[in-house]
Amino acid sequence: MGRVYTLVNQKGGVGKTTTAINLGAYLAQYGQRVLIADIDPQANATSSLGVDKHTVHAGMYECLVGSAPAAASVLYNARLKLSLLPSSPSLAGAEVELVEMDGREARLKTTLAPLLDRYDYILVDCPPSLGLLTVNGLVAARDGVIIPVQCEYLALEGLGELTRTIQRVRSSLFLGLKVRGVVLTMFDGRTHLSGDVVNEVRKYFGEQVFQTVIPRSIRLAEAPSYGLPISAYAPGSSAAAAYAALAREVLLGDGVPVPAMEE
């Protein structure tokens, strides 16, 4: 039975999609069967893997609203050994359409259920909001949420609201919801501020913070424009080494032996 982790932060620009894509890519390189499930109408995860979101005619929207089988909508990248359940701009209408549907908060969980035995890891990339799509992501997070936090002061402001949302979903929809870990992103070692944010987040979340810290990187920012994760675009970069280390940390924390990385 595969693990499902949802990446969530209602603040945009914190490295959420970047972490979903690159963590997924390195988990795949470590021999795991990985699916990226994109539930963001902006479809950044979809574009970051080289798929034109405007050409997606059977994707997440059709699965959530039209009950299309998820397995038929999954795209597989043989080079990256990575699967994608793509998003498209049409998903923007799902927030409204889902309101009238039965089990509206659990539509994603239902969509992903037939795929659990096909993948070792399913990583759900949420929109930067706390709306119904994100609630679906939280309800589907059977093994926990991963929270990327940018190493800048303003990134701390929304953590309380996000924590309260997780608590509300836990109390009313999914008692087993938990935080799997917090990923510190966009760390700039040249500034005292980044170090201060790291200390504050570790004080707030304690041992739930991953030891691996993702550095700010031009290569990491460039990679999505080529439709590639950092593992394929700049494998020798510091950001690539960081995401490889994060993948190892996730695997070891899950009790999964870390094999030699596949080429």
N, C-alpha and C positions, 0 to 999 in steps of 0.2 A: 504494500500500500504506500503510495507516494506521499511525500510531505508537501503541504501547501503553506507557503509563506506569503503574506501580503505586505507590500511596501507602501507605506502611507506617511504623508505629511501634508497638511492642508496649505502650507506655505510653498509657493512655487520657487523654482530655482535653487533647490537645496541638494540636488544630485539624486533624486529619487529614481527617475528613469535610468540615469547613468548607472546607478547601482544595480538596478534590476537587470539591465542588459549585460553588464560586465561581470557581476557575480554569476549570472546564469552561464555566461560563456566559459568562465573558468571551472564551474562545476561540471560542465560538459567535457572540458579538457581533462578533468579528473575521472572521466569515465561514467559520469552520471547521465541518465536520460532526463533532459530538462525541457520544460515548456514555459515560455513567457506568455502570460495571459494579459493582454492589453485592454484595460477597461476605461481608458482615458479618451474622451472624444477628440482631444488634440492628436492622438495617435502617434506620440513621439517615440514610443518604444517600437512601434511598427516601422516608422520611417528610419529609425536608427539601425534597423536590421535590413535596410535596403529595399523595403516594400513600399511602393507608392500607395498611400492611404486612399487616394481617389480611385484606385482600381480594385479596391476590396469590395466584392459584391456578396460575399458570404463570410461574415466575420462575427465579431462579438455582438454587434447589434442584432443580427438575425438570430443568434443563439439565445440572447436574453429576452428579446421581445417576440420573436417569431417561433421560438422553440425548435430552431434548426439544430441538428445534431452537431455537437462540437467537433467530433472526430473528423467530420467531412470538411470542416473549416480550417483545420490546422495546416500550416505551411511548414515544410522542413527544409532547413539549410544544410545541405550535405557538407559543405566546406567547414561550417562552424559546428556541425553535429548538434544543432540547436533547433527546437521547434517553436513556433509562434502561433498563437491564436490572435489574429490581427484585429485592430480597431479601425474605425473610419469616422469621418465627420457626422455620419447619420446617427452615431451613438449619442450625439448631443440631445436628440429628442427622447432618448430612453428615460431620462429623469422624469419627464412628464408622463410618458406612457406607462411606466412601471407603477405609478401611483394607484392606478385603477386595477392592478393585477393582484390575484391571490398569491400570497407568499412572496410579496414584492421584495422583501429584504433578503430572501434566500434564493433568488433566481440564479445568481452566479454559482452558489454552492451546488444547486441542482444541475447546472450546465457542466460543471467540472467533474461531478461524481463518476460518470462513465470513463473518465480519463485517469483516475487515480491509480489504476493498476498498470497503466502504460508508461508512467513516468516516475522517476525517483524524486524529482523536485518540480513543483509548479510554483512559479513566482508571479504574483499578481501585481501589476503596476496600476495604481489608482490615480485618478485625477487630483489636482491640487485643490481640493475642497473637502467639505464634510457632508456632502449631499448623499442622495440615495445610492448612487453608484459606489461611493466609498463605503457606505454601510454594507452594501453587498460584498465588497472586498473583505470587510472585517468579519462578516458572518461566515465567509468561505475560508477564513484563515485557520484551518483546523489545527495547525501546528504553531501558530503565532504570527505576530506582526513584526516587521523590521522597519525601524524608524530612522531614515537618514536625517542628520542634523548638520547644517552648514556651520562651519567654525567662524561665525560672525554674530555680533551681539543681537541683532534683530531676529535671528533664527531662534533664539531662546523664547521669544515672546509668545509664540503659539503653542508651546509644549504643554502648558497647563490645559488649554482648551482641547487639544488632541487627547490628552490623558483622560479628561472628563468624558469625551465622546467614547473612548474605549471602555470606560467604566459603565456608561449607559448601555452600550451594546452588550456588555458582559452580563449586566443585571437583567436585561429585558429580552435578549435574543439569543445569546450564546454564552452560557455560563463558563465554558472552557476557554474563552478568549484570553490570550496572554501576550505579553511582549516578549518576543524571542530575542531581540537585541536592538541596540541603538548603534548606528554607524556614523562616525564623525567624518564629514566630507569637506573638501575644499580647504584643507589645512595649509596655512602659509606660515612656515617656520620663521620667517623674517619679522613677524609681528608679535607683539606681546598679546594682542587681542585674541589671536587664535589659541594661544596657550591658556588664556583665561577662560575662554569658552569651553575648551576641553575639560578644564578643572570643574567648571560649573555643571556641565552635563554629567560628569562622573559622580559629582556630589549628589545630583538629583536622582540619577538612575542606578548608581552603584555598580554592582557586578553585571548588570544587564548591558553595559556598554562594551562593545567589542574592543579588544585590544588593538586591532588593526585600525590605523587612521589613514584616510585617503587624502593624498596631497592635492593641492591645486595644480592643474597641469594643462598646458596649451594643447598637448597631444590628445588628452582626454576630451577637450572641448572640440577638437577638429574631427575626431573619429566618426561621430554621427553623420557628418556631411558626406562621408564616404560609404555610409551604410554598413559600418563595421564596428564591432567592439574593440576595445583597446588591445585585446589579445591578438587580433589579426592586423590591426593598423599600426601599432607601435609596441610590439611585445617586449622590447628592451627598455621601455620607459619606466620611470619610478611609479607611475600610476598603475601600469600593468603588474609590477611586482606587488603593489599594495592590494589590488583586487585578487591576485592569485593567493596572497596570504589570507585575505578575508574568506575566500572559498575554503581554504584549508581549515580555518578556524570554525567555520560553519559545520563542515563535515566532522571534524573531531568533536565538536560540541554535540552533534547528533549521534555520536557513537559509530560513525562510519569510517572504516579504515581508509586512509589516504594513500591511494596507489601512486605509482609514477605517472606523471602527466602525459596524456596521449598527445602525439604530434598531429 
